[in-house]
Amino acid sequence: MSAYNSIANLPMSAETRRRNPGLVELGTAKGGYPLPGAVIHKGLPVPTEDQECIWIAEYLEEKAITKGWVYTKTTQETYTTSWAQKKKNKLMGLKKGLLDYIIVIPGDIVNILVFAEAKRTKGGVLSEDQKKWIAALKGCFKVVVFVAKGFEDFKRQIEAIT
């Protein structure tokens, strides 16, 4: 069973339906599965990456409520036509390829830190930048977390661990 088929069985929340009136809940659409931007593959629609991410977010939200998971979706793909904003993002260190989700799963002894990239089930391809992030993250054994109060505090804390 593909991820598409298993995820499709999750019902959309009322909030998702309200925010996304053009989306069709799979398995309940009359006469088929028309999804905005979907590609037909072997007679079945292939959900867009955005639709897959909505399902992932609903799943993670349920885990947050029931199991105490903490998660966020990174906003690497947020589009802007503002050259000033693009320049500001670059000056502040925004890099391409950061994975879509950062998830913390509570454990009995230690928590599990997960970085996850979402792609559509057919046609989703990793960029070279994403491949670099994945390789770098897979090589991690130690995870360090801190809150920096400004640049000097950030520099001090980074230098303390390197």
WOMO-V532763 format. One record per residue. N is the residue number from 1. PHI is phi in whole degrees, 0 to 359 (999 if undefined). Layout:
n->N phi->PHI
n->N phi->PHI
This chain:
n->1 phi->999
n->2 phi->281
n->3 phi->301
n->4 phi->301
n->5 phi->291
n->6 phi->286
n->7 phi->289
n->8 phi->300
n->9 phi->282
n->10 phi->282
n->11 phi->286
n->12 phi->284
n->13 phi->285
n->14 phi->299
n->15 phi->295
n->16 phi->296
n->17 phi->298
n->18 phi->294
n->19 phi->286
n->20 phi->229
n->21 phi->297
n->22 phi->277
n->23 phi->280
n->24 phi->244
n->25 phi->288
n->26 phi->297
n->27 phi->87
n->28 phi->239
n->29 phi->290
n->30 phi->287
n->31 phi->77
n->32 phi->145
n->33 phi->234
n->34 phi->290
n->35 phi->245
n->36 phi->301
n->37 phi->78
n->38 phi->289
n->39 phi->253
n->40 phi->279
n->41 phi->229
n->42 phi->52
n->43 phi->83
n->44 phi->246
n->45 phi->287
n->46 phi->256
n->47 phi->299
n->48 phi->289
n->49 phi->298
n->50 phi->300
n->51 phi->296
n->52 phi->302
n->53 phi->293
n->54 phi->297
n->55 phi->296
n->56 phi->299
n->57 phi->298
n->58 phi->295
n->59 phi->297
n->60 phi->294
n->61 phi->295
n->62 phi->299
n->63 phi->294
n->64 phi->298
n->65 phi->287
n->66 phi->270
n->67 phi->238
n->68 phi->82
n->69 phi->295
n->70 phi->237
n->71 phi->209
n->72 phi->208
n->73 phi->258
n->74 phi->287
n->75 phi->247
n->76 phi->300
n->77 phi->268
n->78 phi->299
n->79 phi->271
n->80 phi->217
n->81 phi->267
n->82 phi->283
n->83 phi->293
n->84 phi->297
n->85 phi->292
n->86 phi->299
n->87 phi->295
n->88 phi->300
n->89 phi->302
n->90 phi->295
n->91 phi->297
n->92 phi->275
n->93 phi->100
n->94 phi->296
n->95 phi->239
n->96 phi->288
n->97 phi->97
n->98 phi->304
n->99 phi->292
n->100 phi->293
n->101 phi->234
n->102 phi->241
n->103 phi->229
n->104 phi->243
n->105 phi->253
n->106 phi->297
n->107 phi->241
n->108 phi->292
n->109 phi->250
n->110 phi->229
n->111 phi->279
n->112 phi->252
n->113 phi->261
n->114 phi->238
n->115 phi->249
n->116 phi->226
n->117 phi->252
n->118 phi->256
n->119 phi->230
n->120 phi->290
n->121 phi->293
n->122 phi->234
n->123 phi->92
n->124 phi->287
n->125 phi->234
n->126 phi->287
n->127 phi->281
n->128 phi->299
n->129 phi->296
n->130 phi->295
n->131 phi->298
n->132 phi->295
n->133 phi->299
n->134 phi->298
n->135 phi->298
n->136 phi->294
n->137 phi->291
n->138 phi->294
n->139 phi->276
n->140 phi->278
n->141 phi->244
n->142 phi->256
n->143 phi->247
n->144 phi->243
n->145 phi->233
n->146 phi->206
n->147 phi->247
n->148 phi->256
n->149 phi->264
n->150 phi->90
n->151 phi->298
n->152 phi->299
n->153 phi->294
n->154 phi->301
n->155 phi->300
n->156 phi->298
n->157 phi->290
n->158 phi->296
n->159 phi->294
n->160 phi->291
n->161 phi->255
n->162 phi->256
